[in-house]
Amino acid sequence: IDFDLILENIKDLNSLVGEGISQIEHTPRGARLRRPEPLPLTLYQNGIVVGNGAFRPYQHPATQQCLQDIMDGYFPSELQPRYPDGV
């Protein structure tokens, strides 16, 4: 696993979705600015944790696919249904 590549690609993906940039949220009385909630990815020596999820060892196929998506420069495909515009 190329951790340097993962970290570099995460920075690039974050900039694609406008990290730190507020978005307009429409409300019944008008609109307000809202910052999107980040989704933390914690890297450990022997696995990862995505958000508040369970620990996932690197040997697990879903973990390998998640990290491969990031190393290829894409958002993890497992997150697309929940975050179609990126996270």
Backbone bond lengths (Angstrom), bond angles and torsions (degrees), N, CA, C in turn:
res aa  C-N    CA-C-N  psi(-1)  N-CA   C-N-CA  omega(-1)  CA-C   N-CA-C  phi
1 I - - - 1.458 - - 1.521 107.86 -
2 D 1.315 115.57 127.25 1.472 121.50 179.69 1.529 108.60 -93.07
3 F 1.337 115.96 92.02 1.457 120.89 -176.13 1.528 111.86 -64.62
4 D 1.331 117.46 -34.88 1.466 119.81 178.06 1.521 110.83 -62.71
5 L 1.327 116.83 -42.25 1.463 121.24 178.24 1.524 110.78 -65.36
6 I 1.320 116.60 -41.33 1.468 120.15 178.54 1.522 110.15 -59.88
7 L 1.330 117.21 -48.41 1.471 120.45 -178.94 1.522 111.60 -63.84
8 E 1.326 117.13 -40.80 1.471 120.76 178.42 1.519 111.11 -63.41
9 N 1.327 116.60 -44.15 1.463 120.08 -179.25 1.525 112.26 -69.80
10 I 1.323 117.37 -32.68 1.465 119.69 176.13 1.529 109.66 -64.01
11 K 1.332 117.32 -41.61 1.466 120.27 176.92 1.528 110.65 -60.61
12 D 1.335 116.62 -43.59 1.466 120.31 179.03 1.524 111.45 -63.68
13 L 1.333 116.66 -43.70 1.464 120.14 179.61 1.520 111.13 -64.69
14 N 1.340 116.49 -39.52 1.466 119.75 177.64 1.519 111.36 -61.14
15 S 1.321 117.00 -40.36 1.467 119.13 179.78 1.526 111.13 -68.98
16 L 1.334 117.54 -29.92 1.470 120.61 177.64 1.528 112.19 -62.67
17 V 1.322 116.24 -37.65 1.466 119.44 -177.61 1.522 111.84 -93.74
18 G 1.326 117.40 5.91 1.458 120.39 174.23 1.512 113.82 80.21
19 E 1.306 117.11 48.99 1.466 120.95 178.53 1.522 110.51 -53.92
20 G 1.319 116.02 129.63 1.457 121.10 178.56 1.517 114.50 82.58
21 I 1.322 117.41 -1.47 1.463 121.74 -179.59 1.526 109.01 -99.60
22 S 1.305 116.24 130.66 1.466 120.62 179.21 1.523 110.25 -75.91
23 Q 1.317 114.49 150.06 1.463 121.54 177.23 1.512 108.83 -116.79
24 I 1.319 116.00 155.04 1.460 121.25 178.32 1.524 108.50 -81.79
25 E 1.315 115.03 127.25 1.458 121.66 176.27 1.525 107.34 -115.67
26 H 1.321 116.58 120.28 1.463 121.19 179.85 1.517 109.66 -78.37
27 T 1.322 115.59 136.72 1.459 122.41 179.27 1.528 108.24 -124.54
28 P 1.312 118.21 167.22 1.471 119.85 179.00 1.535 112.83 -59.83
29 R 1.330 117.22 -27.11 1.466 120.71 -178.01 1.527 113.06 -102.39
30 G 1.314 117.97 8.61 1.469 120.45 -179.33 1.518 111.03 145.94
31 A 1.333 114.97 -122.35 1.461 119.95 -178.90 1.524 108.87 -153.99
32 R 1.324 114.88 162.54 1.461 120.47 175.90 1.519 108.49 -149.26
33 L 1.325 115.39 161.53 1.455 120.21 176.98 1.521 109.04 -86.93
34 R 1.315 115.14 140.16 1.461 120.81 -178.93 1.523 108.43 -141.44
35 R 1.318 115.42 135.67 1.462 120.20 174.27 1.522 108.09 -91.14
36 P 1.311 116.55 133.05 1.469 119.05 178.17 1.524 110.78 -62.71
37 E 1.314 115.74 144.98 1.455 120.92 177.34 1.534 109.04 -74.58
38 P 1.318 117.81 130.16 1.467 119.42 177.59 1.530 110.89 -73.90
39 L 1.300 115.52 157.47 1.459 121.78 174.89 1.526 106.87 -113.98
40 P 1.330 116.96 104.73 1.465 119.12 -176.46 1.523 112.38 -68.70
41 L 1.312 114.54 143.38 1.463 122.93 172.58 1.521 105.75 -123.60
42 T 1.327 116.37 116.27 1.452 121.12 -179.51 1.516 108.84 -106.29
43 L 1.329 115.58 123.59 1.461 122.12 -179.97 1.524 109.20 -99.67
44 Y 1.311 115.97 127.94 1.456 122.65 176.71 1.528 108.90 -116.14
45 Q 1.304 115.95 171.49 1.456 121.12 179.97 1.527 111.65 -61.79
46 N 1.342 115.90 -32.18 1.453 119.34 -174.27 1.535 114.24 -121.83
47 G 1.353 117.77 10.43 1.454 119.05 179.15 1.518 112.30 172.25
48 I 1.331 116.09 -170.04 1.463 121.94 -177.23 1.525 110.35 -134.77
49 V 1.333 114.47 163.08 1.459 122.07 168.95 1.525 106.04 -131.65
50 V 1.325 117.30 126.90 1.460 122.89 178.01 1.520 107.58 -105.91
51 G 1.337 115.62 120.50 1.460 120.49 -178.71 1.515 110.45 61.35
52 N 1.316 115.81 -133.20 1.465 121.32 177.67 1.524 111.10 -99.18
53 G 1.333 115.87 19.73 1.456 120.32 -176.69 1.512 113.23 -74.70
54 A 1.293 114.46 -176.24 1.460 122.30 -179.29 1.528 110.51 -78.06
55 F 1.310 115.55 158.41 1.457 121.18 173.80 1.516 108.92 -63.89
56 R 1.341 115.95 136.73 1.461 121.30 -178.94 1.525 109.14 -126.36
57 P 1.327 117.56 115.14 1.464 119.74 -179.77 1.529 110.67 -68.58
58 Y 1.331 115.23 152.04 1.463 120.66 -179.08 1.531 112.52 -61.65
59 Q 1.312 117.95 -25.18 1.463 120.55 -178.39 1.523 112.79 -73.65
60 H 1.326 117.84 -17.08 1.469 121.06 -177.92 1.530 109.50 -69.90
61 P 1.337 118.40 133.10 1.471 120.92 -178.21 1.532 114.20 -56.75
62 A 1.334 117.99 -38.31 1.471 120.03 -179.93 1.533 110.76 -66.75
63 T 1.326 117.08 -35.53 1.465 121.18 177.15 1.525 109.74 -67.24
64 Q 1.305 116.88 -43.84 1.462 121.07 178.53 1.524 111.27 -61.16
65 Q 1.341 117.05 -39.99 1.466 120.58 178.97 1.524 110.69 -66.97
66 C 1.330 117.23 -41.86 1.457 122.31 179.15 1.536 110.31 -58.80
67 L 1.322 116.00 -49.89 1.462 120.24 -178.53 1.529 111.58 -68.83
68 Q 1.323 117.42 -35.11 1.464 119.62 177.89 1.525 110.94 -65.17
69 D 1.331 116.81 -40.13 1.470 120.40 176.00 1.524 110.56 -57.78
70 I 1.327 116.67 -45.31 1.469 120.59 179.76 1.516 110.46 -65.51
71 M 1.344 117.69 -43.74 1.469 120.41 -179.89 1.533 111.13 -64.65
72 D 1.329 116.98 -27.43 1.467 120.94 177.20 1.526 112.01 -82.12
73 G 1.342 116.82 -4.13 1.457 121.22 177.35 1.516 114.71 91.12
74 Y 1.327 117.05 19.51 1.460 121.61 -178.45 1.526 110.52 -117.74
75 F 1.333 115.80 158.14 1.446 119.92 169.43 1.525 107.56 -67.77
76 P 1.320 118.38 144.25 1.468 119.23 178.85 1.525 111.38 -56.72
77 S 1.319 115.56 130.24 1.466 120.37 -176.78 1.521 111.73 -60.33
78 E 1.332 118.11 -27.01 1.465 120.41 179.54 1.522 112.36 -66.03
79 L 1.337 117.93 -19.09 1.458 121.52 -178.81 1.527 113.44 -92.89
80 Q 1.320 118.43 -10.68 1.463 121.34 -174.91 1.526 114.14 -59.30
81 P 1.333 119.52 -41.50 1.472 117.85 179.10 1.533 112.68 -62.20
82 R 1.339 117.26 -38.20 1.466 121.07 -178.57 1.514 113.07 -82.57
83 Y 1.325 117.27 -30.13 1.476 122.12 -176.06 1.534 108.87 -133.60
84 P 1.329 118.41 75.56 1.459 120.10 -176.14 1.539 113.86 -64.90
85 D 1.338 118.52 -22.02 1.458 121.43 179.30 1.518 113.04 -99.19
86 G 1.333 116.88 8.61 1.456 120.83 -177.07 1.514 110.82 95.12
87 V 1.327 115.40 164.70 1.472 120.25 -178.50 1.510 109.11 -145.52
